[in-house]
Each structure stands twice: as C-alpha cells, then as structure tokens.
C-alpha cells in the first residue's frame, strides 16, 4: 500500500523553514532595510536639487570665448586657499564653472576643496568641499554618508552591509512563500505582490551594495581578482596612483603652466568626454593624469598619463574586463547616474516599494502578534520533516554564503540563538 503523505509534509516543511527565516529576518533586519531604502531614495533625488541649491557656484553666463585653463587656475590660486593644488576639472559645457581642486589638511577621506571659477571672466564664484571621484557637493555628500554609514564612520557601515546582505535573502524567501500561495488567490496579499514587482530591483541593489561593503566587499574584490575581472590601473611614470584611485597627493611638480598643453595632448589622443579631471604630477619628474569622469551611457572611462607633449601610458574603458565593466555600470546604476532621470525614477519606485514592504510587513506582524511574547512565526520542528540530503545541502550553502558575507552568517547564528531561547521560554511558561 502506497501513501502520498510524505511529499506534502516535506513541502510544508520547506515552506515552514522559509516562513520562519522570513519572519525573523523581516522583524529584526527590517529597520536596517527601511533606513537604507529611505536614504537611498533621497540620494537618488539629489542631483537636480543640488544643482538648484549650489547654482551660484555651478552656473555662470555662457560665453563664446574662454580664458586659458592656466589663467582660470591662477584665479583660484589667487584666493589663497589653505591647501595644495592637486587637480582641475574644466567646465564641461557653456554656462558651467571650472573646478580647481585642493588637498586640504583636516578634510575627510576622499574630500577636497573645490574653488569654482567662471571660465569666461576668471571670476571666482565660491568654494565648497567635494567628495569622491564623482565630485558630489555637500548636500549629496551628507545623504551619501547617511545612506552608507548613518554618518557614524566606519562602524556605521555595518548597518548598510547588514541590510544589503539580508535584502536578497528576504526577497527570495518572500518569492518562495508567494509562489506556495499562488493557487489560492484569496491569500495573496498586497505585501507579496509588491515583493514580486520589486524583486529584480531588490536583488540588484543587494548585489551592487555588497560590492563596496566592508567585509563582503573585500571578498568580492578577491573574487574579481582571482577571475581576472579587476579594474585596470593606469601606471604613471615618476608618480603614483591609478585610474579610479581616491587617495590624495600633494603636487610637487613645476606648477600648472602646462595644463592647457596637457589637456590638448589628451584630447588629441582620444580623451573626448566633456567632463575630465586633470591631476598634477605627484613628483617633479612625474606625469600628469587625465581621466574621463563622465557618468552615464555610453560609458567614458579612459585615462592617460601625459609627460611633455606625449601620452606615455593609457587605459581604455573598452579594454576593461567584462567584470570590471559590469561593476562600474552596476555602481553607477545604483547611484542613479547611469541613464539619467529614468534611472532616478526606477530607484524611486524600487526604494518606495521596499519601504512599503517593510511597513506592511510590520503591520501584518503587529495585527497577528499574540497578547504576550515576541510574535507568531511558523510552528517549530519544520526542519525535521525536510529531506535530510536537501537539508544538508541547504546547510552547506548557508555556511558558504555566511563565509562570503560574514555579517549575514553572524546574524543568522544570532537568529537561531534567539529562536532557541524563545522556544525554551515557551516551554517553561
């Protein structure tokens, strides 16, 4: 005599396991995902706001004639900034200002002082602290730090890594639960439907967020290097630093008088992006570095080293390994700058969906909570009903993922400990 009771029991056990994991992850990690989503949405919306807030520094009347770049730098240096001249970003379009960048003692990592100069008249329109290779201004820098580490420095990065580490687990777990209910439309909730709609975006944000996290990000870098997907580095004769390098250096070269010729040599070679950054030599006999810092599609990320009137080293974006290109495109899309306002709108929809998921999830938990105790997840003992071989494979997969994303592994252990303690408490109650 045959029986059909085992498969349903195994299927229910798997669903119960995912339900318990989804429950604890949602309740305990939900606040981190909520904060990351809210701050991410705010960051994605800032480019237009930033242009308005800092219009006095960024915009000037457009002119058909521009002063030589060296004279624009002279005007910035004449303001007697406290730092050392390190780089220049020529005005990318008519009506925009030139940024003359100084390394200044007391600024944070990847921060520089930018003096803004009208390229038509040489008038200085102001100065601001800018951050990173994107050169974002103070408003967006504040939101970036809020999103990245809650403005708590390196310890605060644990929050964002925890959110990115668990986002894909919660999203995929929710998908499994939704599919298991799909045949019964009466049980399909708004929470599940929103989760399905934002699933792809949640997985993308989780993956790209982990690339620059503290611990998982380091493992991503090791993996990329192992498979030959690291971003190529521009080797500069007589100096240090490479393409994409954020470290500051003090110019010790022979001044900036040759900057127009340097830019001309780079343009002749093929550096044709509207927005470029020209870094002064790091040593007296070193070479200049000219890097395309244009964001968006088509991607322009070439960089060259110029010595005298010749390009002596170069790195072309077309020659990047596929993994390096995907990393750049992914990060730019995560920041909302890859394909303009549609990119921003997409991030707004995904972030808004994640906020709604967390809020609705807490609402469901609150309405179903018992009069006392932590909550009401799936009944205990689900793992005993699951096939042993599949359960062992799931455990091995969890160990590997926990090793690659340490915060995910550690927090998973914490969830298990909490679950055991709550179970013991329930038995003794």
KEVEXVO-462977 format. One record per residue (C-alpha): x, y, z. Coordinates in nm, 3 decimals, always signed. Example, Ala and Ser with C-alpha at 12.3 -4.5 7.8 and 13.67 -1.06 7.14 Angstrom:
2
@x=+1.230, y=-0.450, z=+0.780
@x=+1.367, y=-0.106, z=+0.714
//
This chain:
429
@x=+0.000, y=+0.000, z=+0.000
@x=+0.141, y=+0.340, z=-0.100
@x=+0.097, y=+0.668, z=+0.071
@x=+0.120, y=+1.027, z=-0.051
@x=+0.164, y=+1.189, z=+0.286
@x=+0.543, y=+1.238, z=+0.271
@x=+0.568, y=+1.487, z=-0.018
@x=+0.309, y=+1.725, z=+0.129
@x=+0.480, y=+1.706, z=+0.465
@x=+0.820, y=+1.778, z=+0.306
@x=+0.673, y=+2.063, z=+0.101
@x=+0.509, y=+2.213, z=+0.408
@x=+0.835, y=+2.177, z=+0.600
@x=+1.027, y=+2.369, z=+0.337
@x=+0.763, y=+2.641, z=+0.338
@x=+0.773, y=+2.649, z=+0.717
@x=+1.151, y=+2.688, z=+0.720
@x=+1.136, y=+2.979, z=+0.476
@x=+0.850, y=+3.132, z=+0.672
@x=+1.045, y=+3.126, z=+0.998
@x=+1.353, y=+3.272, z=+0.829
@x=+1.145, y=+3.537, z=+0.652
@x=+0.972, y=+3.621, z=+0.980
@x=+1.288, y=+3.670, z=+1.187
@x=+1.477, y=+3.848, z=+0.908
@x=+1.183, y=+4.080, z=+0.846
@x=+1.134, y=+4.167, z=+1.212
@x=+1.500, y=+4.204, z=+1.309
@x=+1.661, y=+4.332, z=+0.986
@x=+1.359, y=+4.524, z=+0.859
@x=+1.466, y=+4.853, z=+1.025
@x=+1.804, y=+4.843, z=+0.851
@x=+1.642, y=+4.780, z=+0.511
@x=+1.391, y=+5.057, z=+0.579
@x=+1.661, y=+5.314, z=+0.661
@x=+1.876, y=+5.209, z=+0.365
@x=+1.576, y=+5.238, z=+0.131
@x=+1.470, y=+5.580, z=+0.257
@x=+1.820, y=+5.728, z=+0.245
@x=+1.884, y=+5.568, z=-0.093
@x=+1.571, y=+5.729, z=-0.239
@x=+1.677, y=+6.067, z=-0.101
@x=+2.025, y=+6.027, z=-0.252
@x=+1.887, y=+5.935, z=-0.593
@x=+1.673, y=+6.251, z=-0.600
@x=+1.951, y=+6.497, z=-0.511
@x=+2.125, y=+6.577, z=-0.845
@x=+1.858, y=+6.826, z=-0.954
@x=+1.820, y=+6.964, z=-0.602
@x=+2.197, y=+7.001, z=-0.574
@x=+2.209, y=+7.197, z=-0.899
@x=+1.949, y=+7.437, z=-0.760
@x=+2.099, y=+7.475, z=-0.411
@x=+2.451, y=+7.544, z=-0.542
@x=+2.357, y=+7.730, z=-0.860
@x=+2.567, y=+8.033, z=-0.757
@x=+2.881, y=+7.819, z=-0.757
@x=+2.792, y=+7.596, z=-1.054
@x=+2.633, y=+7.826, z=-1.313
@x=+2.757, y=+8.141, z=-1.487
@x=+2.651, y=+8.328, z=-1.803
@x=+2.758, y=+8.130, z=-2.108
@x=+3.030, y=+8.292, z=-2.323
@x=+3.172, y=+8.202, z=-2.661
@x=+3.530, y=+8.274, z=-2.551
@x=+3.705, y=+8.114, z=-2.252
@x=+4.026, y=+8.206, z=-2.076
@x=+4.316, y=+7.960, z=-2.099
@x=+4.280, y=+7.694, z=-1.831
@x=+4.606, y=+7.805, z=-1.668
@x=+4.460, y=+8.155, z=-1.612
@x=+4.148, y=+8.005, z=-1.456
@x=+4.372, y=+7.811, z=-1.218
@x=+4.565, y=+8.132, z=-1.143
@x=+4.238, y=+8.295, z=-1.038
@x=+4.163, y=+8.009, z=-0.797
@x=+4.516, y=+8.008, z=-0.654
@x=+4.492, y=+8.387, z=-0.603
@x=+4.218, y=+8.327, z=-0.342
@x=+4.498, y=+8.184, z=-0.125
@x=+4.338, y=+7.851, z=-0.036
@x=+4.493, y=+7.669, z=+0.258
@x=+4.558, y=+7.350, z=+0.066
@x=+4.781, y=+7.238, z=-0.219
@x=+4.668, y=+7.236, z=-0.580
@x=+4.611, y=+6.876, z=-0.694
@x=+4.366, y=+6.868, z=-0.984
@x=+4.139, y=+7.065, z=-1.218
@x=+3.804, y=+6.983, z=-1.376
@x=+3.750, y=+7.216, z=-1.675
@x=+3.398, y=+7.346, z=-1.733
@x=+3.218, y=+7.063, z=-1.919
@x=+2.972, y=+7.288, z=-2.104
@x=+2.892, y=+7.656, z=-2.169
@x=+2.747, y=+7.815, z=-1.859
@x=+2.926, y=+7.577, z=-1.620
@x=+3.217, y=+7.666, z=-1.393
@x=+3.564, y=+7.516, z=-1.376
@x=+3.657, y=+7.335, z=-1.055
@x=+4.007, y=+7.383, z=-0.920
@x=+4.073, y=+7.120, z=-0.655
@x=+4.297, y=+7.148, z=-0.349
@x=+4.406, y=+6.889, z=-0.092
@x=+4.348, y=+7.049, z=+0.245
@x=+4.453, y=+6.931, z=+0.588
@x=+4.158, y=+6.843, z=+0.809
@x=+3.930, y=+6.719, z=+0.533
@x=+3.796, y=+6.365, z=+0.540
@x=+3.898, y=+6.073, z=+0.322
@x=+3.832, y=+6.139, z=-0.049
@x=+3.736, y=+6.501, z=+0.025
@x=+3.888, y=+6.802, z=-0.150
@x=+3.831, y=+7.177, z=-0.153
@x=+3.689, y=+7.296, z=-0.487
@x=+3.724, y=+7.659, z=-0.594
@x=+3.474, y=+7.742, z=-0.871
@x=+3.587, y=+7.976, z=-1.149
@x=+3.393, y=+8.140, z=-1.432
@x=+3.586, y=+8.021, z=-1.742
@x=+3.485, y=+8.331, z=-1.939
@x=+3.594, y=+8.600, z=-1.692
@x=+3.813, y=+8.429, z=-1.432
@x=+3.577, y=+8.536, z=-1.154
@x=+3.572, y=+8.304, z=-0.853
@x=+3.210, y=+8.214, z=-0.771
@x=+3.276, y=+8.033, z=-0.443
@x=+3.430, y=+7.725, z=-0.288
@x=+3.288, y=+7.402, z=-0.146
@x=+3.412, y=+7.068, z=-0.018
@x=+3.356, y=+6.794, z=-0.279
@x=+3.366, y=+6.419, z=-0.226
@x=+3.486, y=+6.121, z=-0.426
@x=+3.553, y=+6.072, z=-0.795
@x=+3.200, y=+6.192, z=-0.870
@x=+3.280, y=+6.526, z=-0.707
@x=+2.949, y=+6.542, z=-0.524
@x=+2.874, y=+6.855, z=-0.325
@x=+2.797, y=+6.885, z=+0.049
@x=+2.422, y=+6.812, z=+0.028
@x=+2.466, y=+6.486, z=-0.160
@x=+2.775, y=+6.400, z=+0.044
@x=+2.566, y=+6.420, z=+0.362
@x=+2.296, y=+6.195, z=+0.215
@x=+2.561, y=+5.958, z=+0.082
@x=+2.720, y=+5.924, z=+0.426
@x=+2.376, y=+5.884, z=+0.583
@x=+2.297, y=+5.603, z=+0.340
@x=+2.641, y=+5.445, z=+0.367
@x=+2.709, y=+5.456, z=+0.742
@x=+2.445, y=+5.670, z=+0.920
@x=+2.721, y=+5.934, z=+0.950
@x=+2.888, y=+5.719, z=+1.215
@x=+3.207, y=+5.650, z=+1.022
@x=+3.347, y=+5.303, z=+0.967
@x=+3.142, y=+5.132, z=+1.244
@x=+2.826, y=+5.264, z=+1.083
@x=+2.900, y=+5.073, z=+0.762
@x=+2.790, y=+4.757, z=+0.941
@x=+2.429, y=+4.873, z=+0.918
@x=+2.432, y=+4.913, z=+0.540
@x=+2.620, y=+4.587, z=+0.486
@x=+2.371, y=+4.405, z=+0.707
@x=+2.084, y=+4.550, z=+0.503
@x=+2.247, y=+4.457, z=+0.170
@x=+2.341, y=+4.110, z=+0.297
@x=+1.987, y=+4.023, z=+0.402
@x=+1.790, y=+4.202, z=+0.131
@x=+1.834, y=+3.927, z=-0.127
@x=+1.759, y=+3.655, z=+0.130
@x=+1.437, y=+3.824, z=+0.239
@x=+1.339, y=+3.891, z=-0.124
@x=+1.395, y=+3.533, z=-0.245
@x=+1.236, y=+3.388, z=+0.068
@x=+0.931, y=+3.604, z=+0.010
@x=+0.913, y=+3.483, z=-0.351
@x=+0.911, y=+3.120, z=-0.236
@x=+0.630, y=+3.195, z=+0.009
@x=+0.430, y=+3.384, z=-0.253
@x=+0.461, y=+3.101, z=-0.507
@x=+0.348, y=+2.849, z=-0.248
@x=+0.028, y=+3.052, z=-0.208
@x=-0.020, y=+3.138, z=-0.574
@x=-0.301, y=+2.885, z=-0.636
@x=-0.515, y=+3.041, z=-0.367
@x=-0.575, y=+3.398, z=-0.483
@x=-0.763, y=+3.484, z=-0.165
@x=-0.439, y=+3.451, z=+0.031
@x=-0.232, y=+3.668, z=-0.199
@x=-0.159, y=+3.988, z=-0.009
@x=-0.051, y=+4.330, z=-0.120
@x=+0.275, y=+4.265, z=+0.063
@x=+0.351, y=+3.965, z=-0.158
@x=+0.251, y=+4.135, z=-0.481
@x=+0.472, y=+4.436, z=-0.413
@x=+0.756, y=+4.199, z=-0.326
@x=+0.725, y=+4.023, z=-0.660
@x=+0.723, y=+4.351, z=-0.850
@x=+1.036, y=+4.487, z=-0.682
@x=+1.219, y=+4.152, z=-0.665
@x=+1.462, y=+4.213, z=-0.952
@x=+1.543, y=+4.563, z=-0.825
@x=+1.596, y=+4.437, z=-0.470
@x=+1.838, y=+4.168, z=-0.590
@x=+2.025, y=+4.426, z=-0.799
@x=+2.056, y=+4.674, z=-0.511
@x=+2.170, y=+4.397, z=-0.277
@x=+2.440, y=+4.272, z=-0.517
@x=+2.575, y=+4.615, z=-0.609
@x=+2.558, y=+4.737, z=-0.250
@x=+2.775, y=+4.448, z=-0.136
@x=+3.049, y=+4.539, z=-0.386
@x=+3.163, y=+4.834, z=-0.171
@x=+3.072, y=+4.695, z=+0.171
@x=+3.342, y=+4.645, z=+0.433
@x=+3.365, y=+4.265, z=+0.462
@x=+3.166, y=+4.109, z=+0.179
@x=+3.307, y=+4.379, z=-0.050
@x=+3.660, y=+4.265, z=+0.029
@x=+3.566, y=+3.910, z=-0.071
@x=+3.408, y=+4.043, z=-0.391
@x=+3.738, y=+4.215, z=-0.470
@x=+3.935, y=+3.895, z=-0.408
@x=+3.697, y=+3.701, z=-0.630
@x=+3.721, y=+3.957, z=-0.910
@x=+4.099, y=+3.949, z=-0.892
@x=+4.102, y=+3.568, z=-0.898
@x=+3.899, y=+3.554, z=-1.220
@x=+4.083, y=+3.846, z=-1.383
@x=+3.800, y=+4.098, z=-1.353
@x=+3.982, y=+4.369, z=-1.159
@x=+3.968, y=+4.725, z=-1.287
@x=+4.291, y=+4.807, z=-1.478
@x=+4.526, y=+5.058, z=-1.317
@x=+4.694, y=+5.341, z=-1.502
@x=+5.069, y=+5.320, z=-1.442
@x=+5.201, y=+5.675, z=-1.417
@x=+5.575, y=+5.726, z=-1.484
@x=+5.750, y=+5.905, z=-1.200
@x=+5.443, y=+5.909, z=-0.979
@x=+5.182, y=+5.701, z=-0.802
@x=+4.812, y=+5.647, z=-0.821
@x=+4.591, y=+5.479, z=-1.073
@x=+4.265, y=+5.503, z=-1.254
@x=+3.990, y=+5.534, z=-1.001
@x=+4.234, y=+5.599, z=-0.716
@x=+4.076, y=+5.812, z=-0.441
@x=+4.393, y=+5.890, z=-0.248
@x=+4.508, y=+6.246, z=-0.221
@x=+4.854, y=+6.368, z=-0.312
@x=+5.033, y=+6.698, z=-0.291
@x=+5.161, y=+6.840, z=-0.617
@x=+5.537, y=+6.883, z=-0.614
@x=+5.575, y=+6.943, z=-0.985
@x=+5.671, y=+7.257, z=-1.168
@x=+5.338, y=+7.437, z=-1.142
@x=+5.033, y=+7.433, z=-1.365
@x=+5.151, y=+7.645, z=-1.657
@x=+5.149, y=+7.347, z=-1.895
@x=+4.794, y=+7.239, z=-1.814
@x=+4.645, y=+7.363, z=-2.144
@x=+4.906, y=+7.170, z=-2.345
@x=+4.847, y=+6.861, z=-2.131
@x=+4.472, y=+6.874, z=-2.194
@x=+4.539, y=+6.928, z=-2.565
@x=+4.761, y=+6.618, z=-2.580
@x=+4.496, y=+6.411, z=-2.404
@x=+4.225, y=+6.536, z=-2.641
@x=+4.442, y=+6.457, z=-2.943
@x=+4.495, y=+6.103, z=-2.811
@x=+4.119, y=+6.045, z=-2.781
@x=+4.006, y=+6.165, z=-2.440
@x=+3.683, y=+6.319, z=-2.567
@x=+3.448, y=+6.316, z=-2.267
@x=+3.309, y=+6.656, z=-2.178
@x=+3.392, y=+6.606, z=-1.809
@x=+3.754, y=+6.520, z=-1.730
@x=+3.983, y=+6.562, z=-1.433
@x=+4.345, y=+6.667, z=-1.479
@x=+4.573, y=+6.569, z=-1.188
@x=+4.906, y=+6.745, z=-1.144
@x=+5.226, y=+6.537, z=-1.124
@x=+5.286, y=+6.382, z=-0.785
@x=+5.664, y=+6.426, z=-0.823
@x=+5.880, y=+6.685, z=-1.003
@x=+5.960, y=+6.442, z=-1.285
@x=+5.621, y=+6.272, z=-1.284
@x=+5.348, y=+6.269, z=-1.545
@x=+5.011, y=+6.437, z=-1.548
@x=+4.699, y=+6.221, z=-1.529
@x=+4.387, y=+6.297, z=-1.733
@x=+4.081, y=+6.086, z=-1.654
@x=+3.735, y=+6.083, z=-1.807
@x=+3.492, y=+6.114, z=-1.516
@x=+3.176, y=+6.142, z=-1.723
@x=+2.887, y=+5.940, z=-1.579
@x=+2.615, y=+5.778, z=-1.784
@x=+2.587, y=+5.592, z=-2.113
@x=+2.781, y=+5.549, z=-2.332
@x=+3.043, y=+5.498, z=-2.064
@x=+3.357, y=+5.707, z=-2.098
@x=+3.625, y=+5.595, z=-1.857
@x=+3.956, y=+5.629, z=-2.044
@x=+4.261, y=+5.762, z=-1.861
@x=+4.602, y=+5.872, z=-1.984
@x=+4.935, y=+5.983, z=-1.842
@x=+5.089, y=+6.282, z=-2.021
@x=+5.456, y=+6.376, z=-2.000
@x=+5.586, y=+6.665, z=-2.202
@x=+5.359, y=+6.675, z=-2.506
@x=+5.315, y=+6.299, z=-2.534
@x=+5.081, y=+6.038, z=-2.388
@x=+5.314, y=+5.786, z=-2.220
@x=+5.056, y=+5.549, z=-2.069
@x=+4.687, y=+5.482, z=-2.113
@x=+4.395, y=+5.267, z=-2.005
@x=+4.086, y=+5.246, z=-2.226
@x=+3.743, y=+5.154, z=-2.093
@x=+3.685, y=+4.935, z=-2.400
@x=+3.970, y=+4.713, z=-2.279
@x=+3.825, y=+4.665, z=-1.928
@x=+3.739, y=+4.303, z=-1.842
@x=+3.368, y=+4.231, z=-1.854
@x=+3.351, y=+4.205, z=-1.475
@x=+3.508, y=+4.549, z=-1.432
@x=+3.259, y=+4.699, z=-1.678
@x=+2.965, y=+4.531, z=-1.504
@x=+3.089, y=+4.660, z=-1.169
@x=+3.109, y=+5.018, z=-1.296
@x=+2.771, y=+5.003, z=-1.467
@x=+2.616, y=+4.844, z=-1.160
@x=+2.754, y=+5.105, z=-0.920
@x=+2.653, y=+5.392, z=-1.148
@x=+2.301, y=+5.250, z=-1.178
@x=+2.288, y=+5.200, z=-0.800
@x=+2.374, y=+5.571, z=-0.762
@x=+2.113, y=+5.675, z=-1.019
@x=+2.354, y=+5.829, z=-1.271
@x=+2.383, y=+5.561, z=-1.542
@x=+2.096, y=+5.663, z=-1.769
@x=+1.969, y=+5.994, z=-1.635
@x=+1.629, y=+6.068, z=-1.484
@x=+1.476, y=+5.728, z=-1.582
@x=+1.744, y=+5.571, z=-1.360
@x=+1.640, y=+5.801, z=-1.076
@x=+1.271, y=+5.721, z=-1.129
@x=+1.341, y=+5.347, z=-1.127
@x=+1.532, y=+5.376, z=-0.799
@x=+1.246, y=+5.582, z=-0.655
@x=+0.997, y=+5.307, z=-0.744
@x=+1.218, y=+5.027, z=-0.609
@x=+1.305, y=+5.216, z=-0.291
@x=+0.942, y=+5.315, z=-0.237
@x=+0.838, y=+4.953, z=-0.286
@x=+1.090, y=+4.834, z=-0.027
@x=+0.966, y=+5.094, z=+0.220
@x=+0.609, y=+4.976, z=+0.161
@x=+0.713, y=+4.612, z=+0.208
@x=+0.875, y=+4.680, z=+0.544
@x=+0.584, y=+4.890, z=+0.668
@x=+0.321, y=+4.638, z=+0.553
@x=+0.527, y=+4.353, z=+0.697
@x=+0.535, y=+4.516, z=+1.039
@x=+0.165, y=+4.590, z=+1.012
@x=+0.089, y=+4.222, z=+0.949
@x=+0.316, y=+4.118, z=+1.234
@x=+0.154, y=+4.368, z=+1.471
@x=-0.201, y=+4.259, z=+1.386
@x=-0.114, y=+3.887, z=+1.426
@x=+0.100, y=+3.924, z=+1.735
@x=-0.006, y=+3.736, z=+2.048
@x=-0.103, y=+3.925, z=+2.363
@x=+0.239, y=+3.840, z=+2.504
@x=+0.568, y=+3.726, z=+2.357
@x=+0.774, y=+3.813, z=+2.052
@x=+0.549, y=+3.706, z=+1.770
@x=+0.395, y=+3.412, z=+1.590
@x=+0.618, y=+3.257, z=+1.325
@x=+0.559, y=+2.914, z=+1.169
@x=+0.539, y=+2.620, z=+1.411
@x=+0.867, y=+2.471, z=+1.528
@x=+1.017, y=+2.145, z=+1.405
@x=+0.981, y=+2.213, z=+1.031
@x=+1.340, y=+2.107, z=+0.960
@x=+1.271, y=+1.756, z=+1.092
@x=+1.022, y=+1.699, z=+0.811
@x=+1.253, y=+1.815, z=+0.531
@x=+1.457, y=+1.558, z=+0.329
@x=+1.790, y=+1.505, z=+0.506
@x=+2.004, y=+1.530, z=+0.192
@x=+1.845, y=+1.854, z=+0.079
@x=+1.866, y=+1.991, z=+0.431
@x=+2.239, y=+1.912, z=+0.443
@x=+2.288, y=+2.088, z=+0.109
@x=+2.099, y=+2.390, z=+0.238
@x=+2.318, y=+2.397, z=+0.549
@x=+2.636, y=+2.375, z=+0.340
@x=+2.512, y=+2.657, z=+0.117
@x=+2.438, y=+2.868, z=+0.423
@x=+2.793, y=+2.813, z=+0.551
@x=+2.945, y=+2.918, z=+0.218
@x=+2.725, y=+3.227, z=+0.192
@x=+2.797, y=+3.310, z=+0.556
@x=+3.170, y=+3.290, z=+0.488
@x=+3.143, y=+3.514, z=+0.181
@x=+2.914, y=+3.764, z=+0.360
@x=+3.026, y=+3.744, z=+0.725
@x=+2.760, y=+3.977, z=+0.865
@x=+2.492, y=+3.758, z=+0.709
@x=+2.643, y=+3.447, z=+0.867
@x=+2.685, y=+3.605, z=+1.210
@x=+2.334, y=+3.749, z=+1.217
@x=+2.191, y=+3.415, z=+1.102
@x=+2.353, y=+3.249, z=+1.403
@x=+2.202, y=+3.521, z=+1.621
@x=+1.858, y=+3.444, z=+1.476
@x=+1.900, y=+3.075, z=+1.555
@x=+2.007, y=+3.151, z=+1.911
@x=+1.709, y=+3.383, z=+1.959
@x=+1.478, y=+3.116, z=+1.819
@x=+1.614, y=+2.852, z=+2.056
@x=+1.587, y=+3.083, z=+2.357
@x=+1.231, y=+3.177, z=+2.270
@x=+1.146, y=+2.809, z=+2.230
@x=+1.284, y=+2.727, z=+2.574
@x=+1.098, y=+3.019, z=+2.722
@x=+0.773, y=+2.898, z=+2.567
@x=+0.823, y=+2.550, z=+2.714
@x=+0.885, y=+2.681, z=+3.064
@x=+0.600, y=+2.931, z=+3.051
//
